[in-house]
Amino acid sequence: MSLPLPRPPQTKSQPDGRSRQSKQEGKSEPNRRSAVPANPPPIGVFDSGIGGLTVASALRNLLPAENIFYIGDTARVPYGGKSQQTIERYSVEITGLLLAEQAKMIVVACNTASALAIPRLQEILKVPVIGVIEPGAKAAVEASLTGRIGVIGTRATVYSRAYERAIQALNPEAQVISQACPMLVPLIEEGWLDDPITDQIIRRYLAKFIKANIDTLVLGCTHYPLLSNAIRKFTGSHVNLVDSAQNCAVAVKKLLAEDAIAAPKKNIGKLRVALTDKSDGFLRVAEEALALQVGDIEVRTVQK
């Protein structure tokens, strides 16, 4: 498919999983925002479903002046069991919808897509791209005192070993223990956040971490922070839960400042939400679990 490429060419990859526009050497930065648009372009955010709303919520809290356009690919959720080729294709297609909304940067609010599709997105896009894995890995290393770090995620994320590589790049001595949790995303999409069945499944998935005596657990899927209370029942308070959504929002704030593309502070940011298919539980989970007012949900058709 042909994607609109709204920013000047020439990008270069950065070690934190994003692309940035290169600056001309020897020239001072002009006032690129002297003519402030009436409606600043949004930050484009996408995930396979509800989970990325945890990132949208964190962005809203940290960056209230920013407009955010969020797309949940509910027609094809979950991504976690798909091949890399399929995840890359889905990510390119959804990114095309965000660029059609004049997104000034792309936030891949999906660990699976962050692990498998960001290199492809950086290759073809002219806007900054940032994912959730590098910020999450950095936070885990900083939080852990023993170096024994657990990671839970989808099959695709865990099998990619993206978190293991990112964590050990920062701390080569870290012991990383991973567990794929494929049943959690469907339960969250159903809104079963406080349910005996969900508790039983979490207990089964977390058993190996309790035995390994980890002190930090990375919630390696943006859906999983919605189960933080349920997970805490089994880890206890002595285990640090690393929420990739919060750490991603901090990284986005830094990138906006570095690239001088932040919205004016006086702007009142708005959140728009679109799905690729109707979801009965989407609005309810967003409002009840995140206290996030999403307004009217739009529907977008993926152009293949």
Sequence and secondary structure as in RCSB ss.txt:
>XXXX:A:sequence
MSLPLPRPPQTKSQPDGRSRQSKQEGKSEPNRRSAVPANPPPIGVFDSGIGGLTVASALRNLLPAENIFYIGDTA
RVPYGGKSQQTIERYSVEITGLLLAEQAKMIVVACNTASALAIPRLQEILKVPVIGVIEPGAKAAVEASLTGRIG
VIGTRATVYSRAYERAIQALNPEAQVISQACPMLVPLIEEGWLDDPITDQIIRRYLAKFIKANIDTLVLGCTHYP
LLSNAIRKFTGSHVNLVDSAQNCAVAVKKLLAEDAIAAPKKNIGKLRVALTDKSDGFLRVAEEALALQVGDIEVR
TVQK
>XXXX:A:secstr
      S S EEEETTTEEEE   TT     TTSS  SS   EEEEESSSTTHHHHHHHHHH TT  EEEEE TT
S   TTS HHHHHHHHHHHHHHHHHTT SEEEE  HHHHHHTHHHHHHH SS EE SHHHHHHHHHHH SSSEEE
EEE HHHHHHTHHHHHHHHH TT EEEEEE TTHHHHHHTT SS HHHHHHHHHHHHHHHHHT SEEEE STTGG
GGHHHHHHHH TTSEEEEHHHHHHHHHHHHHHHTT    TT    EEEEESS  TTHHHHHHHHH     SEEE 
    
